[in-house]
């Protein structure tokens, strides 16, 4: 087994933990707007914890979180700032790469709300402004294949040559033993779509640790692309029945660094070669992954 690439962990909850201004609906965008030094602090924590890749704090830079007026007025500046802050930290840690976050711009976990013509101009802003600072794109928490296909079109047009990693969020429970995208689409279809659009990696994120192994086991035999996992620590279905930016979702007590490492070992045994953490998974988890899972 070769070395496993270690991603960073969740940004939002770590910003909250270190005392940054933090509330919904702005979520992780609020520190970027009001106190960007906290964003630098969290990037530095993850770099020191052993992350090979740190992700720009651009997840909440969409009208869904910051409002259309603010996005129109400040979206480009904030997207560029998110890239710059990550780049500055990575430049101080030469082995660390920067992933440009490309989120679900019309809302998390809401595949039914996706409309390509509405999403395209928002994604274009994030791509154009982050492009000078990133080593790769990370389309993350994507609930449907259509969302990823649009991002593939935009990144190819505006930032050709920069690798695109595509990461899907999964339903919180398996169905007949199979993991599914939140849209209900299969892992097999998702992997094929990433290959067709020229993606450089496929992964699964912002879902329960328990459903990830099934996704990896289905994906790995289908592709030569690297397969990755970065789970969240949310209580199962605690976000069900409401928008993802209405209140703060409860975080599990049992997703300790030790427990997370054990899950990660199973993902790696199943063939994953990229591992990190999402919401509620912090620097202590990444430090444990770097020490016990990275290998190589």
C-alpha positions in Angstrom: 0.0 0.0 0.0 1.3 3.4 -0.9 1.1 6.5 1.2 -2.4 7.8 1.9 -3.0 11.5 1.2 -4.3 13.3 4.3 -6.9 16.1 3.9 -7.7 18.6 6.5 -10.8 18.5 8.7 -13.9 20.6 9.0 -13.5 24.4 8.9 -16.8 25.7 10.3 -16.8 23.9 13.7 -13.1 24.5 14.2 -13.6 28.2 13.6 -16.4 28.1 16.2 -14.1 26.2 18.7 -11.3 28.7 18.4 -13.6 31.6 19.1 -14.2 33.1 15.7 -17.4 34.9 15.1 -19.8 32.1 14.0 -23.5 31.8 13.4 -26.0 30.7 10.8 -26.8 31.5 8.1 -23.3 32.9 7.3 -21.6 29.8 8.8 -17.9 29.7 8.0 -18.1 32.8 5.8 -18.6 35.1 8.8 -15.0 34.9 10.1 -13.8 35.4 6.5 -15.8 38.6 6.5 -15.1 39.9 10.0 -12.0 38.2 11.3 -9.9 36.5 8.7 -7.0 35.9 11.1 -9.1 33.0 12.5 -9.2 31.4 9.1 -5.4 31.5 8.9 -5.3 30.1 12.4 -7.3 27.0 11.5 -5.4 26.4 8.2 -2.2 26.5 10.2 -3.6 24.0 12.8 -4.3 21.6 10.0 -1.0 22.0 8.3 0.8 21.4 11.6 -1.4 18.4 12.3 -0.1 16.7 9.2 -2.6 17.5 6.5 -1.2 17.2 3.0 -4.0 19.3 1.6 -5.8 22.3 3.1 -9.1 23.5 1.7 -10.0 27.1 1.1 -12.7 28.6 3.3 -15.1 29.2 0.4 -17.9 26.7 1.3 -20.3 29.3 2.5 -19.6 31.9 -0.2 -22.9 31.6 -1.9 -26.2 33.6 -1.7 -27.6 30.6 0.2 -25.5 31.6 3.1 -24.4 35.3 2.8 -27.4 36.6 0.7 -27.5 37.7 -2.9 -26.8 41.4 -2.2 -23.6 40.6 -0.3 -22.5 38.0 -2.8 -22.9 40.5 -5.6 -21.0 43.2 -3.7 -18.3 41.2 -2.0 -18.3 37.6 -3.4 -15.3 38.1 -5.7 -13.2 39.7 -3.0 -14.1 37.1 -0.4 -13.4 34.2 -2.8 -10.0 35.6 -3.6 -9.3 36.2 0.1 -10.2 32.5 0.9 -7.6 31.4 -1.7 -5.0 33.9 -0.5 -5.2 32.9 3.2 -4.8 29.2 2.3 -2.0 29.9 -0.1 0.0 31.8 2.5 -0.2 29.0 5.0 0.7 26.4 2.4 3.7 28.4 1.2 5.0 28.2 4.8 4.6 24.4 4.6 6.1 23.5 1.2 4.6 19.9 1.1 1.1 21.2 1.6 -1.2 21.8 -1.3 -4.3 24.0 -1.6 -7.6 22.7 -2.7 -10.1 25.3 -3.9 -13.4 24.6 -2.4 -16.3 24.5 -4.8 -19.5 23.9 -2.7 -23.1 23.1 -3.6 -23.9 26.8 -4.3 -27.7 26.4 -4.2 -27.7 24.6 -0.9 -26.3 21.6 1.0 -28.1 18.3 0.7 -30.7 19.8 -1.7 -30.3 18.0 -5.0 -33.9 18.9 -5.9 -33.1 22.6 -5.9 -30.2 22.4 -8.3 -30.7 24.4 -11.5 -27.6 24.6 -13.7 -28.3 28.0 -15.1 -28.7 29.5 -11.6 -25.6 27.7 -10.2 -23.2 28.5 -13.1 -22.6 32.2 -12.5 -22.0 31.5 -8.8 -19.5 28.7 -9.5 -17.8 30.9 -12.1 -17.1 33.6 -9.5 -15.5 31.0 -7.1 -13.4 29.5 -9.8 -12.2 32.7 -11.3 -11.2 34.3 -8.0 -9.6 31.3 -6.4 -7.7 30.1 -9.5 -4.5 32.0 -8.8 -4.1 30.3 -5.4 -5.0 26.7 -5.8 -3.2 23.5 -6.7 -6.4 21.5 -7.3 -10.2 22.0 -7.2 -12.3 20.2 -4.6 -16.0 20.0 -5.6 -17.3 18.8 -2.3 -20.6 17.9 -0.6 -22.2 17.4 -4.0 -25.6 15.7 -3.7 -26.0 14.8 -7.4 -24.2 14.0 -10.6 -25.6 17.1 -12.3 -23.9 19.4 -9.7 -20.5 17.8 -10.4 -21.0 17.9 -14.2 -21.6 21.7 -14.1 -18.4 22.2 -12.0 -16.5 20.1 -14.5 -17.7 22.4 -17.3 -16.8 25.6 -15.4 -13.4 24.5 -14.3 -12.5 23.2 -17.7 -13.4 26.5 -19.3 -11.9 28.9 -16.7 -9.0 26.9 -15.2 -8.0 24.2 -17.6 -5.2 22.0 -16.4 -6.0 22.3 -12.7 -7.0 18.8 -11.4 -10.6 18.4 -10.2 -11.4 16.2 -7.3 -15.1 15.4 -7.0 -16.7 14.5 -3.7 -20.2 13.4 -3.1 -22.3 13.5 0.0 -24.3 10.3 0.8 -27.5 9.4 2.4 -27.1 8.7 6.1 -28.2 5.1 5.9 -27.5 2.2 3.5 -30.3 0.9 1.3 -30.1 -2.9 0.8 -26.4 -2.6 1.8 -25.6 0.0 -0.8 -24.6 3.7 -0.4 -26.4 6.2 -2.5 -25.9 9.9 -3.2 -28.5 12.1 -1.6 -30.1 12.4 -5.0 -30.7 8.6 -4.9 -28.1 8.1 -7.7 -25.7 5.1 -7.4 -22.0 5.2 -6.6 -21.4 3.4 -9.9 -23.1 6.2 -11.9 -21.2 8.8 -9.9 -17.8 7.3 -10.5 -18.5 6.9 -14.2 -19.6 10.5 -14.4 -16.4 11.7 -12.7 -14.3 9.7 -15.2 -16.2 11.1 -18.2 -15.7 14.7 -17.2 -12.0 14.1 -16.6 -11.9 14.3 -12.9 -8.6 13.4 -11.1 -10.2 11.8 -8.0 -13.5 10.7 -6.6 -14.4 10.8 -2.9 -17.3 10.8 -0.4 -17.8 13.4 2.3 -20.1 15.1 4.8 -21.9 11.8 5.6 -21.9 9.4 8.4 -18.7 7.3 8.9 -20.8 4.2 8.9 -21.9 4.5 5.3 -18.5 5.3 3.8 -17.0 1.8 3.5 -19.8 0.6 1.3 -19.2 3.5 -1.1 -15.5 2.9 -1.2 -16.0 -0.9 -1.9 -18.3 -0.1 -4.8 -16.1 2.6 -6.2 -12.6 1.1 -6.1 -13.1 -1.7 -8.6 -14.7 0.7 -11.1 -11.8 3.1 -11.6 -8.1 3.8 -11.5 -8.8 7.2 -10.0 -7.8 7.8 -6.4 -10.8 7.2 -4.1 -11.2 9.2 -0.9 -13.3 9.7 2.2 -13.9 12.5 4.7 -16.8 11.9 6.9 -18.7 14.2 9.2 -19.5 13.8 12.9 -23.2 14.9 12.7 -25.8 13.0 14.6 -27.6 10.9 12.1 -30.4 12.8 10.3 -30.2 15.7 12.8 -30.4 18.0 9.8 -33.4 16.2 8.3 -36.5 18.3 7.6 -34.7 21.7 7.5 -32.3 23.6 5.4 -28.6 23.0 6.2 -28.1 26.6 7.3 -31.1 26.7 9.8 -29.4 26.3 13.2 -26.3 24.3 14.1 -26.5 20.6 13.6 -25.7 18.4 16.6 -22.3 16.7 16.7 -21.7 13.2 17.9 -19.7 12.5 21.1 -18.5 9.1 19.9 -16.5 10.3 16.8 -13.3 10.6 18.8 -9.9 10.7 17.1 -9.4 7.1 18.1 -12.7 5.9 16.7 -12.2 7.9 13.6 -8.8 6.3 12.9 -10.5 2.9 13.2 -13.0 3.8 10.6 -10.3 5.3 8.4 -8.3 2.1 8.5 -11.3 0.2 7.2 -11.7 2.7 4.3 -8.0 2.3 3.5 -8.3 -1.5 3.6 -11.2 -1.1 1.2 -9.0 0.8 -1.2 -9.2 4.5 -0.2 -6.0 6.5 -0.8 -7.3 9.9 0.3 -8.6 10.4 3.9 -9.6 13.5 5.9 -12.5 14.9 7.9 -15.5 17.0 7.4 -17.9 18.8 9.9 -17.0 18.1 13.5 -13.7 16.4 12.6 -10.9 18.6 13.9 -7.1 18.9 14.0 -6.8 16.2 16.7 -8.4 13.8 14.3 -6.1 14.8 11.4 -3.1 14.5 13.6 -4.1 10.9 14.5 -4.8 10.1 10.8 -1.4 11.5 9.9 0.4 9.4 12.5 -1.6 6.1 12.2 -3.1 6.0 8.7 -0.9 7.9 6.3 1.8 5.2 6.0 4.3 5.3 3.2 
